[in-house]
Amino acid sequence: MIRNPVVAGQFYPGALDPLRSAIKGMVDEKEAREEVIGLVSPHAGYIYSGSVAGAVISRIKFKDTFIIIGPNHTGNGKPLSIMTEGTWKTPLGDVEIDAELGKKILATSCYLEEDYRAHQFEHSIEVQLPFLQYFQPDIKLVPIVLSYLSGAVYKEIGKELAKTIKELNRAVVIIASSDMTHYESQESARLKDTQAIEAIMALNEDELLRRVRDMDISMCGFAPTVSLLAAAKELGASNAELVKYQTSGDTTGDYSSVVGYAGIVVKGLSPVARLAKETVESYIRERRVPQARELTPEMKERAGVFVSIHRHGELRGCIGTFESTKDNIAREIITNAISSATRDPRFSPVTASELKDLDYSVDILTKPELVADETSFDPKKYGVIVESGWRYGLLLPDLEGVDMVGEQIRICRLKAGIMPYEPIKLYRFEVKRYK
């Protein structure tokens, strides 16, 4: 089955060279790539939403196959449809359907049906493909189109996708194709879209459904987004990040009636944070100290490391070393994760019943640098070490509620028991934070 492009020359340039040139102007080829489970990407004409789609797709590490879930704008075909074989054509070439994965999803699902008609004239999946082909021409696709049914069905479809991905042990990225509020004022669109985006960022598909309903948010791809969130959580999603938001008014200059566009990435734990999590869980449950099975590049070096544990957004433990004490960062993480969970004097030890509610972040520190005075600091960028004799206090950078250098130093003095009148040495350091 061949699916020919239906909006080439309308939503995006219809010839190869102009299309490549247009996409080149909307992506950032130097952007650092990160592992993602999925993303939300808009599907309007490139002149309106292309810069948002380009920004979010520029951020991701590519996998061989993309499951793209779009809404059904046309009303054609089966209400919950999938194509499991064939080729989608764009001016940049052919995209083959991943038949193995598609057929396995169809066999697993209680709801999806094989159907071509729902996809034939639907643009929400098609407009994503040239961006993907620009970066990796040989991607494969599993296209799914959802019409309006119940939230419970969308959630179950997401869980079915996750189950299939796990069973086949496939490296896949899931894209929910969606624009946001349609044809309202800029002020109204931003207000409503902020509410929807907050629910997505919280990985809360039920809250997204509630807000879409109660606030009458005309987000055309809320159903694909619910399926994405349900799948992503089954696949280990821990956070989401808004990459870019804008409206059509930012292109046209007419803010009286706009359409909103959001690019959002949904991510799991980084290998660094996952090591901290696995360490705490194995130690608390079994009193067993794990070994890092595979050292990622960032774990092979030596550096100071702080492991922070939060429960329901509140600090539950944070202990670390400002210089390396082990032969690699992985061992530093394991040691400090156990200390954060069991030896932080501000808290009682973590219990097994709490493990399901804990979040982890790991800060890897640069070597501390002696500085002359406070003018060399930036609280968002630099952490602070205050030293007086054998006493020292350390504070990590970019902490909520701490936005003045003087406050950083005050907290460091307090932690170390250094009086305000005592002379001190100041050090600064940077961190790379992993979640």
C-alpha positions as CSV (number, residue, x, y, z in Angstrom):
1,M,0.0,0.0,0.0
2,I,1.4,3.4,-1.1
3,R,0.3,6.5,0.8
4,N,1.1,9.5,-1.3
5,P,1.6,13.0,0.2
6,V,-1.6,15.1,0.3
7,V,-0.4,18.4,1.8
8,A,3.0,18.7,0.0
9,G,2.9,22.1,-1.7
10,Q,0.4,23.4,0.9
11,F,1.6,22.8,4.4
12,Y,5.2,22.5,3.3
13,P,7.2,22.9,0.1
14,G,6.4,20.2,-2.5
15,A,9.8,19.7,-4.0
16,L,13.0,18.2,-2.5
17,D,15.4,21.1,-2.5
18,P,13.0,23.8,-1.3
19,L,11.7,21.5,1.4
20,R,15.2,20.6,2.6
21,S,16.1,24.3,2.6
22,A,13.0,25.2,4.6
23,I,13.6,22.5,7.2
24,K,17.3,23.5,7.5
25,G,16.1,27.0,8.6
26,M,13.8,25.6,11.3
27,V,16.1,23.0,13.0
28,D,19.3,23.3,15.1
29,E,21.8,20.7,13.9
30,K,24.2,21.7,16.7
31,E,21.6,21.1,19.5
32,A,22.6,18.5,22.1
33,R,20.6,15.3,21.6
34,E,19.0,13.5,24.4
35,E,17.3,10.2,24.9
36,V,13.5,10.5,24.9
37,I,10.6,8.2,25.2
38,G,8.3,10.4,23.2
39,L,7.4,14.0,22.2
40,V,4.5,16.2,21.4
41,S,5.0,18.0,18.1
42,P,2.6,20.4,16.1
43,H,1.3,19.7,12.6
44,A,0.2,23.0,11.1
45,G,1.7,24.5,8.0
46,Y,5.5,24.9,8.4
47,I,5.3,28.7,8.2
48,Y,3.2,28.7,11.4
49,S,4.4,25.7,13.5
50,G,7.6,24.5,11.7
51,S,10.0,26.3,14.1
52,V,8.4,24.5,17.1
53,A,8.5,21.1,15.4
54,G,12.0,21.8,14.3
55,A,13.1,22.8,17.8
56,V,11.7,19.7,19.5
57,I,12.8,17.2,16.9
58,S,16.3,18.8,17.0
59,R,16.5,17.8,20.7
60,I,16.1,14.0,20.3
61,K,18.3,11.1,19.8
62,F,16.9,9.2,16.9
63,K,15.7,5.6,16.9
64,D,15.1,3.5,13.9
65,T,11.3,3.5,14.3
66,F,8.8,6.2,15.2
67,I,5.2,5.5,16.3
68,I,3.3,8.6,15.2
69,I,-0.2,9.1,16.7
70,G,-2.3,11.7,15.1
71,P,-5.9,12.9,15.5
72,N,-8.5,12.3,12.8
73,H,-9.4,15.6,11.2
74,T,-11.2,14.1,8.2
75,G,-13.7,11.8,9.9
76,N,-12.8,9.1,7.3
77,G,-12.1,5.5,8.1
78,K,-12.1,3.5,11.3
79,P,-12.2,5.5,14.5
80,L,-9.0,3.9,15.9
81,S,-6.9,3.0,13.0
82,I,-3.4,1.7,12.3
83,M,-1.5,0.9,9.1
84,T,0.8,-2.1,9.4
85,E,2.4,-2.3,6.0
86,G,3.2,-0.2,3.1
87,T,5.1,3.0,2.3
88,W,4.5,6.7,2.9
89,K,6.0,9.0,0.3
90,T,7.2,12.6,0.8
91,P,9.3,14.9,-1.4
92,L,12.3,13.7,0.7
93,G,11.8,10.0,-0.2
94,D,9.9,6.9,1.0
95,V,9.2,6.0,4.6
96,E,8.6,2.3,5.1
97,I,6.1,1.1,7.7
98,D,7.7,-1.1,10.4
99,A,5.5,-4.1,9.6
100,E,6.8,-6.3,12.4
101,L,6.0,-3.7,15.1
102,G,2.8,-2.6,13.5
103,K,1.4,-6.1,13.2
104,K,2.4,-6.9,16.8
105,I,0.6,-3.7,18.0
106,L,-2.5,-4.7,16.1
107,A,-2.5,-8.2,17.5
108,T,-2.0,-6.9,21.1
109,S,-4.6,-4.1,20.9
110,C,-8.3,-4.5,21.8
111,Y,-9.2,-1.3,20.0
112,L,-7.0,-0.6,17.0
113,E,-8.1,-1.8,13.6
114,E,-6.2,-2.1,10.3
115,D,-7.4,0.7,8.0
116,Y,-6.0,2.8,5.2
117,R,-8.9,5.3,4.6
118,A,-8.4,7.1,7.9
119,H,-4.8,7.9,6.9
120,Q,-5.3,8.6,3.2
121,F,-6.1,12.4,3.6
122,E,-5.0,13.0,7.2
123,H,-2.2,15.5,7.4
124,S,-1.2,15.2,11.1
125,I,1.2,12.3,10.6
126,E,2.5,13.3,7.2
127,V,3.8,16.7,8.2
128,Q,6.1,15.1,10.8
129,L,7.9,12.9,8.4
130,P,10.1,15.4,6.4
131,F,11.6,16.7,9.7
132,L,12.5,13.1,10.7
133,Q,13.8,12.3,7.2
134,Y,15.9,15.4,7.2
135,F,17.9,14.0,10.1
136,Q,17.7,10.3,9.3
137,P,16.4,9.3,5.8
138,D,15.9,5.6,6.6
139,I,13.5,5.8,9.6
140,K,10.6,3.5,9.8
141,L,7.0,4.4,10.8
142,V,4.0,3.0,12.5
143,P,1.1,5.4,11.8
144,I,-1.9,5.5,14.2
145,V,-5.0,7.8,13.9
146,L,-7.4,8.3,16.8
147,S,-10.9,9.8,16.6
148,Y,-12.9,11.0,19.5
149,L,-13.8,8.3,22.0
150,S,-13.2,8.0,25.8
151,G,-10.1,8.8,27.8
152,A,-10.1,5.2,29.1
153,V,-9.7,3.9,25.6
154,Y,-6.8,6.3,24.8
155,K,-5.0,5.3,28.0
156,E,-5.5,1.6,27.2
157,I,-4.1,2.1,23.7
158,G,-1.0,3.7,25.2
159,K,-0.5,0.8,27.6
160,E,-0.9,-1.6,24.7
161,L,1.8,0.2,22.8
162,A,4.2,0.0,25.8
163,K,3.5,-3.7,26.2
164,T,4.3,-4.4,22.6
165,I,7.5,-2.3,22.7
166,K,8.7,-4.1,25.8
167,E,7.9,-7.6,24.4
168,L,9.8,-6.9,21.2
169,N,12.5,-5.0,23.1
170,R,12.4,-2.3,20.4
171,A,14.0,1.1,20.4
172,V,11.2,3.4,19.5
173,V,10.2,7.0,19.8
174,I,6.5,7.9,20.1
175,I,5.2,11.1,18.7
176,A,1.9,12.6,19.6
177,S,1.0,15.0,16.8
178,S,-1.1,17.9,18.1
179,D,-1.7,21.6,17.8
180,M,-3.0,23.4,20.9
181,T,-5.9,26.0,21.2
182,H,-7.5,26.9,18.0
183,Y,-8.8,30.3,16.9
184,E,-9.0,32.2,20.1
185,S,-7.2,35.4,21.2
186,Q,-3.5,35.2,22.0
187,E,-4.3,35.8,25.7
188,S,-6.9,33.1,25.9
189,A,-4.8,30.6,23.9
190,R,-1.8,31.1,26.1
191,L,-3.9,30.8,29.3
192,K,-5.5,27.5,28.2
193,D,-2.4,26.1,26.6
194,T,-0.5,26.7,29.8
195,Q,-3.0,24.6,31.7
196,A,-2.7,21.7,29.2
197,I,1.1,21.9,29.0
198,E,1.3,21.8,32.8
199,A,-0.7,18.6,32.9
200,I,1.5,17.1,30.2
201,M,4.6,18.1,32.1
202,A,3.3,16.4,35.2
203,L,2.8,13.2,33.1
204,N,-0.9,13.3,34.2
205,E,-3.1,12.2,31.4
206,D,-6.2,12.2,33.6
207,E,-5.6,15.9,34.5
208,L,-5.1,16.7,30.8
209,L,-8.4,15.1,30.0
210,R,-10.1,17.0,32.8
211,R,-8.6,20.4,31.8
212,V,-9.4,19.9,28.1
213,R,-13.0,19.2,29.1
214,D,-13.6,21.7,31.8
215,M,-11.7,24.6,30.1
216,D,-12.9,23.7,26.6
217,I,-9.4,23.6,25.3
218,S,-9.5,22.9,21.5
219,M,-6.3,20.8,21.5
220,C,-6.9,18.6,18.5
221,G,-4.4,16.0,19.5
222,F,-5.3,15.5,23.1
223,A,-6.2,11.9,22.4
224,P,-2.8,11.0,20.9
225,T,-1.2,12.9,23.8
226,V,-3.1,10.9,26.4
227,S,-1.9,7.7,24.7
228,L,1.6,8.9,24.6
229,L,1.6,9.7,28.3
230,A,0.1,6.4,29.2
231,A,2.7,4.5,27.1
232,A,5.6,6.7,28.4
233,K,4.9,6.0,32.0
234,E,4.8,2.3,31.4
235,L,8.1,2.7,29.6
236,G,9.7,4.5,32.6
237,A,9.0,8.2,31.9
238,S,10.0,10.4,34.8
239,N,9.7,13.9,33.5
240,A,8.8,16.1,30.6
241,E,10.1,19.4,29.3
242,L,8.6,22.2,27.2
243,V,11.1,22.9,24.5
244,K,9.2,25.7,22.7
245,Y,5.7,27.3,22.6
246,Q,4.4,29.9,20.2
247,T,1.2,30.8,18.3
248,S,0.3,31.6,14.8
249,G,0.2,35.2,15.8
250,D,3.9,35.2,16.3
251,T,4.1,34.6,12.5
252,T,1.2,36.6,11.2
253,G,1.2,39.5,13.7
254,D,-2.6,39.0,14.2
255,Y,-3.2,38.1,17.8
256,S,-7.0,38.3,17.7
257,S,-7.4,34.7,16.5
258,V,-4.5,32.3,16.9
259,V,-3.6,28.7,17.0
260,G,-1.1,27.5,19.7
261,Y,1.8,25.2,19.1
262,A,3.9,23.3,21.7
263,G,7.0,21.1,21.4
264,I,7.4,18.9,24.5
265,V,9.8,16.0,25.1
266,V,9.0,13.1,27.5
267,K,12.0,11.5,29.1
268,G,13.0,8.7,31.4
269,L,15.7,8.7,34.0
270,S,19.2,9.3,32.7
271,P,21.6,6.3,33.2
272,V,23.3,8.4,35.9
273,A,20.1,9.1,37.9
274,R,18.9,5.5,37.3
275,L,22.0,4.2,38.9
276,A,21.2,6.3,42.0
277,K,17.7,5.0,42.0
278,E,18.6,1.4,41.6
279,T,21.3,1.7,44.3
280,V,18.8,3.1,46.9
281,E,16.2,0.6,46.1
282,S,18.5,-2.4,46.3
283,Y,20.1,-1.2,49.5
284,I,16.8,-0.3,51.3
285,R,15.1,-3.5,50.3
286,E,17.9,-6.0,50.5
287,R,20.8,-4.2,52.2
288,R,22.7,-5.0,49.0
289,V,25.2,-2.6,47.4
290,P,24.9,-2.9,43.6
291,Q,27.6,-2.7,41.0
292,A,27.3,-0.5,37.9
293,R,26.7,-3.0,35.1
294,E,27.8,-0.7,32.3
295,L,29.7,2.6,32.6
296,T,28.4,5.3,30.4
297,P,31.1,7.8,29.2
298,E,30.2,10.3,32.0
299,M,30.6,7.6,34.7
300,K,34.2,6.7,33.8
301,E,35.8,9.9,34.9
302,R,36.5,11.0,38.5
303,A,34.7,13.9,40.1
304,G,32.8,15.1,43.1
305,V,29.1,14.0,43.1
306,F,26.0,14.9,45.0
307,V,22.9,12.7,45.1
308,S,19.6,14.5,45.9
309,I,16.4,12.6,46.8
310,H,13.0,14.2,46.8
311,R,9.6,12.9,47.9
312,H,6.5,14.7,46.6
313,G,8.7,17.7,45.7
314,E,10.3,18.0,49.1
315,L,13.9,17.2,49.9
316,R,14.3,13.8,51.4
317,G,18.1,13.5,51.4
318,C,21.2,15.1,49.9
319,I,24.8,14.1,50.5
320,G,27.9,14.2,48.3
321,T,31.5,14.9,47.9
322,F,33.0,18.0,46.4
323,E,36.1,16.1,45.2
324,S,36.4,12.6,44.0
325,T,37.0,9.9,46.6
326,K,36.5,6.8,44.3
327,D,38.1,5.6,41.2
328,N,35.1,6.6,39.0
329,I,31.9,8.6,39.1
330,A,29.7,5.4,39.1
331,R,31.2,4.3,42.5
332,E,30.9,7.9,43.7
333,I,27.2,7.8,42.9
334,I,26.6,4.4,44.6
335,T,28.3,5.5,47.8
336,N,26.6,8.9,48.0
337,A,23.2,7.5,47.0
338,I,23.3,5.2,50.0
339,S,24.4,8.0,52.2
340,S,21.7,10.4,51.0
341,A,19.0,7.7,51.7
342,T,20.3,6.6,55.1
343,R,22.8,9.0,56.6
344,D,21.6,12.6,56.0
345,P,21.4,13.9,59.6
346,R,18.4,16.1,58.8
347,F,16.2,13.1,58.0
348,S,15.3,9.6,59.2
349,P,16.5,6.8,56.9
350,V,14.4,6.1,53.8
351,T,11.9,3.2,54.2
352,A,10.8,0.6,51.7
353,S,7.3,2.0,51.7
354,E,8.6,5.4,50.4
355,L,10.6,4.1,47.4
356,K,7.7,4.4,45.0
357,D,7.4,8.1,45.7
358,L,11.0,9.1,45.4
359,D,12.7,11.2,42.7
360,Y,16.4,11.4,42.1
361,S,18.9,13.9,40.7
362,V,22.7,13.6,40.5
363,D,25.0,16.6,40.3
364,I,28.5,15.9,38.9
365,L,30.8,18.7,40.0
366,T,33.7,20.4,38.3
367,K,36.9,21.0,40.3
368,P,36.4,23.8,42.8
369,E,38.1,27.1,41.8
370,L,39.4,29.6,44.4
371,V,37.9,33.1,43.7
372,A,38.7,36.5,45.2
373,D,35.2,37.8,46.0
374,E,31.5,37.6,45.4
375,T,31.6,39.3,42.0
376,S,32.8,36.1,40.4
377,F,29.6,34.2,41.3
378,D,26.3,33.6,39.5
379,P,23.8,31.6,41.7
380,K,22.2,29.9,38.7
381,K,25.5,28.8,37.2
382,Y,28.0,28.3,40.1
383,G,27.8,26.4,43.4
384,V,29.7,27.8,46.4
385,I,32.1,26.4,48.9
386,V,32.9,28.6,52.0
387,E,36.1,27.5,53.9
388,S,37.4,28.6,57.2
389,G,40.2,26.5,58.6
390,W,39.1,22.9,58.7
391,R,35.4,23.8,58.4
392,Y,33.6,24.2,55.1
393,G,30.1,24.5,53.8
394,L,28.9,23.7,50.3
395,L,25.8,24.8,48.3
396,L,24.8,23.5,44.9
397,P,23.8,26.0,42.2
398,D,20.4,26.8,40.7
399,L,18.4,26.0,43.8
400,E,14.8,27.2,44.2
401,G,14.5,30.3,46.3
402,V,18.3,31.0,46.3
403,D,19.0,33.7,43.8
404,M,21.6,35.9,45.5
405,V,25.3,35.2,46.1
406,G,25.0,36.6,49.6
407,E,22.3,34.1,50.4
408,Q,24.5,31.3,49.1
409,I,27.3,32.3,51.3
410,R,25.1,32.8,54.3
411,I,23.7,29.2,53.9
412,C,27.2,27.8,53.5
413,R,28.4,29.6,56.7
414,L,25.4,28.3,58.6
415,K,25.9,24.7,57.4
416,A,29.6,24.8,58.4
417,G,29.1,26.7,61.7
418,I,31.2,29.6,60.5
419,M,30.3,32.9,62.1
420,P,29.6,36.0,60.0
421,Y,32.7,37.8,61.4
422,E,35.1,34.9,60.7
423,P,37.4,35.2,57.6
424,I,36.7,32.8,54.8
425,K,38.0,31.5,51.5
426,L,35.5,31.3,48.6
427,Y,35.4,28.6,45.9
428,R,33.1,28.2,43.0
429,F,32.2,25.2,40.9
430,E,29.8,24.2,38.2
431,V,27.6,21.1,38.0
432,K,26.0,18.9,35.3
433,R,22.7,17.8,36.7
434,Y,21.2,14.5,35.7
435,K,17.6,13.5,36.3
